[in-house]
Amino acid sequence: MARQELAAQKGKRALKWTRLSCHDFDDNQVRLQLFAMAYNIGNFLRRLALPKSIKDWSLRTMREKLVKIGAKVVSHARYVTFQMAEVLVSRSLFYEILEKIKRLKPIPIGYD
């Protein structure tokens, strides 16, 4: 199977990008482009920011365990706390992913 066909199959399952429910063609076109962008961002994060222990997670698993998580934001005078249950992802794994994301820095381009 060609690489594009495989990506389309994964996108259909993970992001449900075949649900183009708008009645206007232009709206559906924009919606499909947003799904494609979400798929590319998910792949980017999976390749560069996930620890080796969960590198084999599918995009659907990433969505279910990392993105669609119930959480509570508690705001105090000087800080904001993000509280989430450790049901699907442990605290240490979550912090490891955040640290890997922090290390993703753009390469400075020198203009002469």
Backbone as CSV, one residue per row, in Angstrom:
resi,resn,N_x,N_y,N_z,CA_x,CA_y,CA_z,C_x,C_y,C_z
1,MET,0.848,-1.174,0.000,0.000,0.000,0.000,0.895,1.240,0.000
2,ALA,0.563,2.219,-0.805,1.365,3.436,-0.896,1.305,4.214,0.409
3,ARG,2.325,5.020,0.629,2.437,5.780,1.878,1.235,6.709,2.073
4,GLN,0.783,7.386,1.000,-0.351,8.294,1.114,-1.636,7.548,1.464
5,GLU,-1.821,6.365,0.881,-3.015,5.582,1.182,-3.003,5.129,2.632
6,LEU,-1.830,4.718,3.122,-1.702,4.294,4.508,-2.005,5.459,5.453
7,ALA,-1.488,6.646,5.137,-1.750,7.829,5.961,-3.245,8.158,5.955
8,ALA,-3.877,8.034,4.803,-5.315,8.314,4.717,-6.107,7.337,5.576
9,GLN,-5.740,6.064,5.562,-6.429,5.072,6.384,-6.260,5.382,7.869
10,LYS,-5.026,5.739,8.274,-4.779,6.072,9.678,-5.562,7.321,10.079
11,GLY,-5.591,8.310,9.189,-6.330,9.541,9.473,-7.811,9.284,9.619
12,LYS,-8.355,8.419,8.786,-9.778,8.095,8.876,-10.110,7.467,10.218
13,ARG,-9.254,6.557,10.667,-9.522,5.873,11.939,-9.253,6.773,13.136
14,ALA,-8.128,7.476,13.121,-7.729,8.250,14.295,-8.506,9.549,14.444
15,LEU,-8.701,10.259,13.356,-9.300,11.587,13.446,-10.722,11.657,12.903
16,LYS,-11.170,10.567,12.318,-12.511,10.524,11.724,-12.687,11.654,10.710
17,TRP,-11.686,11.821,9.849,-11.733,12.937,8.915,-12.629,12.691,7.709
18,THR,-13.357,11.610,7.697,-14.345,11.412,6.642,-15.688,12.018,7.034
19,ARG,-15.775,12.548,8.229,-17.010,13.201,8.680,-17.024,14.651,8.218
20,LEU,-17.326,14.858,6.986,-17.402,16.207,6.439,-18.874,16.586,6.389
21,SER,-19.378,17.092,7.490,-20.809,17.287,7.660,-21.324,18.634,7.166
22,CYS,-20.441,19.484,6.698,-20.895,20.785,6.209,-21.591,20.613,4.857
23,HIS,-22.516,21.493,4.559,-23.265,21.398,3.309,-22.540,22.093,2.152
24,ASP,-21.665,23.004,2.470,-20.955,23.766,1.459,-19.608,23.105,1.149
25,PHE,-19.264,23.024,-0.124,-18.007,22.388,-0.538,-16.799,23.097,0.066
26,ASP,-16.797,24.436,0.047,-15.658,25.181,0.588,-15.468,24.917,2.080
27,ASP,-16.569,24.820,2.821,-16.479,24.524,4.260,-15.887,23.140,4.487
28,ASN,-16.329,22.167,3.700,-15.784,20.815,3.823,-14.305,20.772,3.457
29,GLN,-13.915,21.582,2.475,-12.513,21.624,2.076,-11.645,22.135,3.224
30,VAL,-12.101,23.184,3.889,-11.362,23.735,5.034,-11.312,22.712,6.160
31,ARG,-12.422,22.048,6.397,-12.479,21.049,7.467,-11.511,19.904,7.198
32,LEU,-11.437,19.436,5.971,-10.516,18.368,5.616,-9.067,18.826,5.784
33,GLN,-8.770,20.062,5.427,-7.417,20.581,5.617,-7.055,20.663,7.094
34,LEU,-8.013,21.024,7.942,-7.757,21.052,9.388,-7.480,19.648,9.921
35,PHE,-8.229,18.653,9.431,-7.973,17.265,9.832,-6.578,16.826,9.401
36,ALA,-6.191,17.184,8.179,-4.861,16.812,7.687,-3.774,17.475,8.532
37,MET,-3.994,18.726,8.917,-3.029,19.419,9.761,-2.940,18.753,11.142
38,ALA,-4.075,18.378,11.719,-4.076,17.688,13.012,-3.342,16.360,12.914
39,TYR,-3.531,15.647,11.817,-2.837,14.372,11.604,-1.332,14.601,11.550
40,ASN,-0.903,15.628,10.818,0.533,15.906,10.695,1.141,16.339,12.023
41,ILE,0.418,17.148,12.791,0.918,17.561,14.110,1.017,16.350,15.040
42,GLY,0.009,15.477,14.989,0.060,14.256,15.807,1.244,13.388,15.460
43,ASN,1.514,13.209,14.180,2.680,12.425,13.767,3.977,13.088,14.187
44,PHE,4.032,14.404,14.059,5.208,15.157,14.463,5.496,14.931,15.947
45,LEU,4.464,15.065,16.774,4.655,14.864,18.216,5.005,13.416,18.537
46,ARG,4.372,12.487,17.834,4.646,11.073,18.108,6.110,10.749,17.802
47,ARG,6.634,11.307,16.741,8.012,11.002,16.348,9.042,11.732,17.195
48,LEU,8.741,12.950,17.640,9.760,13.764,18.295,9.572,13.959,19.790
49,ALA,8.374,13.744,20.319,8.143,14.109,21.715,7.689,12.967,22.603
50,LEU,7.423,11.801,22.043,6.986,10.703,22.906,8.178,9.884,23.390
51,PRO,8.160,9.484,24.649,9.222,8.614,25.169,9.215,7.261,24.448
52,LYS,10.344,6.577,24.498,10.469,5.283,23.811,9.444,4.260,24.294
53,SER,9.042,4.362,25.534,8.102,3.378,26.081,6.733,3.428,25.410
54,ILE,6.380,4.549,24.812,5.075,4.660,24.164,5.187,5.101,22.705
55,LYS,6.347,4.909,22.101,6.560,5.306,20.699,5.618,4.587,19.741
56,ASP,5.165,3.400,20.104,4.328,2.617,19.195,2.835,2.939,19.320
57,TRP,2.466,3.948,20.107,1.069,4.333,20.219,0.558,4.829,18.870
58,SER,-0.656,4.479,18.547,-1.277,4.984,17.330,-1.793,6.399,17.596
59,LEU,-2.177,7.097,16.529,-2.746,8.429,16.710,-4.042,8.373,17.506
60,ARG,-4.810,7.326,17.303,-6.063,7.171,18.060,-5.759,7.025,19.553
61,THR,-4.757,6.211,19.893,-4.379,6.034,21.298,-3.888,7.345,21.879
62,MET,-3.073,8.089,21.118,-2.607,9.396,21.590,-3.779,10.320,21.871
63,ARG,-4.749,10.329,20.963,-5.911,11.198,21.137,-6.682,10.807,22.391
64,GLU,-6.903,9.518,22.568,-7.700,9.048,23.702,-6.990,9.222,25.037
65,LYS,-5.671,9.019,25.072,-4.960,9.044,26.352,-4.303,10.375,26.689
66,LEU,-3.978,11.180,25.678,-3.279,12.438,25.951,-4.120,13.679,25.693
67,VAL,-4.953,13.641,24.684,-5.679,14.850,24.291,-7.052,14.924,24.940
68,LYS,-7.785,13.835,24.909,-9.158,13.839,25.437,-9.154,13.444,26.916
69,ILE,-8.496,14.243,27.717,-8.379,13.965,29.142,-9.171,15.010,29.906
70,GLY,-9.963,14.561,30.846,-10.659,15.502,31.709,-9.675,16.094,32.700
71,ALA,-9.743,17.381,32.889,-8.824,18.037,33.808,-9.525,19.234,34.449
72,LYS,-8.916,19.707,35.492,-9.448,20.861,36.210,-8.332,21.892,36.328
73,VAL,-8.640,23.131,36.011,-7.671,24.216,36.144,-8.052,25.017,37.380
74,VAL,-7.126,25.071,38.335,-7.359,25.802,39.578,-6.469,27.033,39.561
75,SER,-7.088,28.197,39.667,-6.349,29.454,39.603,-6.289,30.094,40.980
76,HIS,-5.074,30.443,41.390,-4.854,31.155,42.637,-4.253,32.523,42.301
77,ALA,-3.956,33.289,43.296,-3.448,34.642,43.068,-2.141,34.645,42.265
78,ARG,-1.236,33.711,42.553,0.080,33.751,41.908,0.377,32.591,40.971
79,TYR,-0.492,31.600,40.917,-0.200,30.451,40.064,-1.474,29.768,39.592
80,VAL,-1.313,28.977,38.565,-2.413,28.196,38.010,-2.002,26.733,38.086
81,THR,-2.874,25.888,38.611,-2.591,24.463,38.736,-3.481,23.695,37.762
82,PHE,-2.883,22.760,37.089,-3.578,21.904,36.135,-3.714,20.535,36.791
83,GLN,-4.923,20.152,37.197,-5.139,18.892,37.900,-5.811,17.897,36.965
84,MET,-5.210,16.726,36.843,-5.823,15.684,36.021,-5.645,14.334,36.699
85,ALA,-6.535,13.425,36.400,-6.477,12.093,37.000,-5.346,11.293,36.365
86,GLU,-4.714,10.434,37.146,-3.638,9.581,36.644,-4.188,8.232,36.206
87,VAL,-5.279,8.231,35.508,-5.909,6.981,35.099,-5.225,6.406,33.864
88,LEU,-5.076,7.210,32.830,-4.522,6.717,31.575,-3.035,6.980,31.418
89,VAL,-2.573,8.104,31.941,-1.165,8.477,31.812,-0.656,8.857,33.194
90,SER,0.445,8.260,33.584,0.998,8.574,34.902,1.611,9.969,34.903
91,ARG,1.777,10.516,36.081,2.365,11.845,36.227,3.776,11.879,35.644
92,SER,4.560,10.856,35.926,5.943,10.842,35.430,5.982,10.790,33.903
93,LEU,5.103,10.003,33.298,5.051,9.933,31.839,4.609,11.269,31.249
94,PHE,3.625,11.903,31.861,3.150,13.206,31.384,4.268,14.242,31.440
95,TYR,5.017,14.274,32.555,6.122,15.226,32.680,7.247,14.908,31.703
96,GLU,7.478,13.640,31.452,8.504,13.255,30.482,8.141,13.767,29.081
97,ILE,6.873,13.659,28.723,6.416,14.171,27.423,6.566,15.691,27.380
98,LEU,6.189,16.380,28.459,6.328,17.840,28.491,7.787,18.265,28.366
99,GLU,8.694,17.543,29.017,10.121,17.861,28.923,10.640,17.677,27.503
100,LYS,10.204,16.609,26.838,10.627,16.387,25.450,10.098,17.485,24.538
101,ILE,8.885,17.944,24.787,8.326,19.037,23.987,9.114,20.320,24.229
102,LYS,9.491,20.577,25.485,10.275,21.779,25.803,11.604,21.792,25.067
103,ARG,12.203,20.621,24.876,13.505,20.529,24.215,13.427,20.742,22.705
104,LEU,12.218,20.751,22.155,12.072,20.995,20.717,12.204,22.497,20.464
105,LYS,13.372,22.917,20.095,13.610,24.338,19.843,13.991,24.519,18.383
106,PRO,13.574,25.623,17.805,13.958,25.868,16.424,15.456,26.118,16.301
107,ILE,16.000,25.728,15.200,17.418,25.971,14.928,17.570,27.420,14.506
108,PRO,18.452,28.188,15.202,18.597,29.598,14.839,19.210,29.731,13.431
109,ILE,18.653,30.634,12.679,19.156,30.872,11.330,19.929,32.173,11.367
110,GLY,21.197,32.091,10.987,22.036,33.277,10.983,21.921,34.035,9.668
111,TYR,21.603,35.301,9.776,21.532,36.146,8.586,22.815,36.964,8.517
112,ASP,23.513,36.829,7.424,24.766,37.573,7.264,24.590,38.815,6.439
